[in-house]
Amino acid sequence: MKRYMFLMFGFEKPTPEIMDAWGKWFESIAGKTVDQGGFHGGAREISDAGTKDLPMGMESITGYTIVNAENLDEAEQLAQSNPYIASIRVYEIM
């Protein structure tokens, strides 16, 4: 079994419907979930150009979930039903 990280992008003010959809998704993958968390405000990007504050918006990374899956295809299938706001990226963890 391999581990994969889902990075969720996009922020909009949560409604009860959004929160319900996320709760149902987390329940549906509970047997595969290793860790999960969310981000809210207070982010900064550090680069050779300097440091800048990152506001919450549609390009923000807003959360992550780590799952166990046999391969990238299985991980993608788990991510397909995620109620993401803008997009979701799936990476294999080494």
N, C-alpha and C positions, 0 to 999 in steps of 0.2 A: 504494500500500500504506500502511495506517495502522498505528500502534502501539497496543497495548493492554496494560494492566497487570492481572495477576491478583493479588489479595490473598487469601492463604490464612488462614483463621481456625481456631483450635482446636489445643490441644496435648494429647497423651498420650504417655507414654513409648514411643519407637519400638521396635517388635519387628522381627525379621528379615523378617517378612511385610510389614509396613508399608514398610520400607526397600526391599524388592524391588519393591513396587507403585509407589513413587515413582520408582525407577530406570527401570522400564519406561515410566512416563508421560513422564519427561524424554526418553527415547530416542524415543518416538513423536512428539514435537513438536520434535525437535532442529532440523529444517529451518526452523522458524518462530521459534525462540527467539533473542532479542536479548541478554537478560541474565536472571539469576536469583540469588536469595540467600535466606538464612534468618535468622531472629532467634532469639536464646536469652537469656533473662533480662536483667537490667540495664536494663529499660525504665522510662521515666517519662512521665507526662502533665503538661503545663504548660498551665494555663488561668487565667482571671481568679480562680478560687477558690483558686489556689495550685498547688503541685506535689505529685504523689503517685506512689509507686512502683507499677508494674504487674506483678503476678505472672503467671507463665505459666499459662494455663488455657484453657477452651473459648471465651472471648471474646477471646483474644489474637490479634493478627496475628502469624503465625509464619513467613511467607515471602512472597516475591513472584516473579513471572515476567513478563517483558516479551516479547511476541510481535508478529510482523508478521501482519496479517490484512487482508482486503479490507474487512470491515465488522464491526459488532458481532455479527451472527449467526454469522459464521465464527469469531470469537474465542470466542463462547459454545460452539460445537461443540468447539473445542479444549479448553475448560475442562471440558466435561461428563465427560470420562474421567479427570479429575484425582482422585486418591485422597484428597480432602480429609478432614479430621477433623470439623470442624463445618460450615463453609461456604466458599465461594469467591465473591469479588466481582470483576467485570470492569469496567474503566474504560478509555475511550479517552484516550490521552495527546495533549495539544495540542502 
